[in-house]
Amino acid sequence: MIVPDAMSEQTAHPPTLLLIDDDSIISESLKYVLSDEYDVVLAYDRKDCIRQLNIMSPSPQLALVDLGLPPDTHKPDEGFAVIEYIVEHFPATKVIVLSGQDDRKYIEAARKMGAVDFVAKPCDVAELKARLKKYVDSSQQFSAESRVVKGIVGDSPAIELLRMQIKQLADSPYPVLISGDSGSGKELTAQNLHSCSHRKDYPFLTLNCAAFNGDLLESQLFGHAKGAFTGASDSKRGFFEEAGQGTLLLDEIADLPIDLQAKLLRVLENGEYYRLGETQSRTATARVLAASNKDLVSAIKQGMFREDLYHRLSVLTIRVPRVDERGDDKVVLLEHFQQQVNQQIKGFELDESARQLWKAYDFPGNVRELRNIIIRLSAKYPGQTIRRAALELELMAPTSLSDNKDEIAVFRKNLRAENFQLNHELKRIEKEYINLALLESSNNMSKAASMLGVNRSTLYGRLERTEESD
């Protein structure tokens, strides 16, 4: 799959310029003189501006804003409101003020709100074009230098699609719902959505919704006032406040309690939230990303997740592919992580038979499992060539839900399988342990029993039961 280059896209299509001015003569005149270089879209007041922005995709590179807009064209209030709205919701759009209200205090106020330039009316068309070109060029330079997806390794069609989606959605003002199995790289995808956007110089914060409960989670999200609950000895800023104009990733969003889901929905709809224990509202400016390895549609049916919140979060979606969907990326990932580990430990090699097994294994724990297997192999076999039998033992190594979160996905996959039965699964695991112990002890029953922590008679009995169940 060939991913379109960001620069070639911009040269193929003229930059978009949103002109907000209530004077139709000025608007139409400017559209006429600028249309040879820009795709000019007109808006006549704040409401019209917001409507235009919400239907434009992608957001315009430039916005020319008149300060004197209806209903009171003699005051700059509506113009300032438009600037604030664009800067807050469409950070990729550069705002230039074009106004006859050129009082110094208005110019300074507009710049503080985020406008990059101020052009007084009546304007010289050549000068206006020069200034507009300056900001388009800087935007294209940003695209060429900064829209690089980092850390996502592989060249399979599934990964090329993921990179393309990240570049396309990075500067959208809307939330993105990132789905994918555990260990597939959802947080890395979110980090790239942030680093490829114009928010990249602001904070990127991650809050795991499954890590906190009740008031503590609400406090983490929105902050709290002093004395809001037992132990709240001081006021505290929440993640929304700390993120500022950056990006906030809500990981494990399916585990967000129902009461907090309603409060999150309010933030997404109008930016409004309250610190715990306060009655004065605050405004969030961070872009929200959400990640989940659970089926939110099923959670909605079970009454565990709000349908309206789901629709608000899933305006844009990205699905991170599983490793077993990525073909030869398994080998690319093997070489990538080997290079990382080799900086500290002498690397291992896989013989041809082991390499074929590596390609055939589905890595139910995804990239996280793959990486940790490489780390373990490097520690056990530094500088050695690993054969298929040794790799088989590593791939079938027992997992622990308490100590090794990387293989939780294995248990989850088995649990969700059709006709899953716990007794059958336990018998299968028991048989694998017994067979592995016999292999390690060269079929010496005493040694195998010692490895398993049972006596010989118990091992004989369990061995007979596993053979009978075959």
C-alpha positions, 0 to 999 in steps of 0.5 A: 500500500502506498501512503500519500505524502503530506506535502504532495497532497497540499500541492495538489490541492490549494490551501483552504482559507476561511474568511469571516466578515459580515461585509459581503462586498469585502468578502466577495472582493477578497474571494475574487483576488485570493481564489487563484491561490486559495480555496476560499470559504466565506462565513458572515458571523460566529454561528456561520463560522462554527457551522462551516468549520464543523463540515470542513475536512480537514480543517482550514489552514488559514482563517481571516477574522474580522473583529466587528461581527454581528450582532454588534459590529462596532465592538470586537467581542464577537470577533474575539469569540471566533478567535477563541473558538478556532484556537481551542477547537481547530489548533491546526488553523492559523488565525489572522485578524483582518479588521478596521478595529486596529486599536493597539489593545485589540491587537494585543488581545487578539495575539494573546488569544492565539491569532498569529497576525493582525492586518488592518483594513483597508489592506494592500492585497499584495501584502496580504498575499505575502503574509498568507503565503508565509503561514501556509509555507510554515504549515507545510514545513511543519507537515514535512518535518513533524508528521512522522509516525515513530515507533510503529514498526513494520511494512504490512498493509495493516500497518501502512493503513494505521500510519495513514490514519494517524496522519489523517486524523492527527489534527482533527479536533474530534475525539478518536476511539482507539481499539485493539487487543491488549499489547497491540500498541494502542498507547503508542498510536495515541502518542503518535496522534499527539506528536503528529499534531499541532498540539505536540508542544503541549502535554500528552497525558495518559489516565488508566480508567481501570486503575482508580475507583470512585472519587479518586478517579473523578479527582484524577480527571477533574481535580478537587478542592481542598476538603472535598473528601477525606485526605484532600488536604490541598486543592489539586489540578486534574488531568484535564487541567494539566493537559491544557491544550495538549492531548489526554488519553483515557485508557481502558475507557470501558472501565469508567464508572457510569456516573463519570461517563455522564460527566465526561460526556458533558466535557466532550459536548461543551468543554465544561467540568467541575473540580470535585467539591467546587461549584464553579465550572471550568473549561477543558481545552485538551483533545480527548483520545480513548482506548479500549480492548473491550467491545463497547457495543456489548458493554452498552447492551449490558448497561455498562457503557452509555450509548451517547458517550460511545457515539461522541467518542467514536466520531473517528476510530482507529483499530490497531491490528493484531500481530497475527494480522501483520504477516511478515512483520513478525520477522521485522519486529524480531529484528527490531527488538533484537537490535534494541536488546543487542545493545546490552546483551550479545544477541541470539539467532534462530535457525531456519526451523525455529524461524519458521515456527516464529512466523507461524506463531500467532502471538496472542499477547501481540507486540508486548508478548513478542518483545518480552519473548525476545528479551527472555531468549536474549537472557537465556541464549546470549550469542547462541543459535536457537533451535526449534525445540528450545523456541517451542518451550519458550512459546509454550511457557506458562503464564501468570495473571498476577506476575505477567500481564503480557500474557493476560491476552492468552487467557482472555482469548481462551475464555472468549472461545466458543464452548470454553470449559474450565475443567478441560483447560485445567486438564490441558495445562496439567498435561503440558506441565507433566509432558514438559517435566518429563522432557526436561528430566529425560522421562525420569519419573522421580526427577519429573515429580520433584520438578512438579512438586509432587511425589511419584505416586501422585505423578503416576495417577495424574499421568494416567488421568491425562492419558484417559482423557485423550 
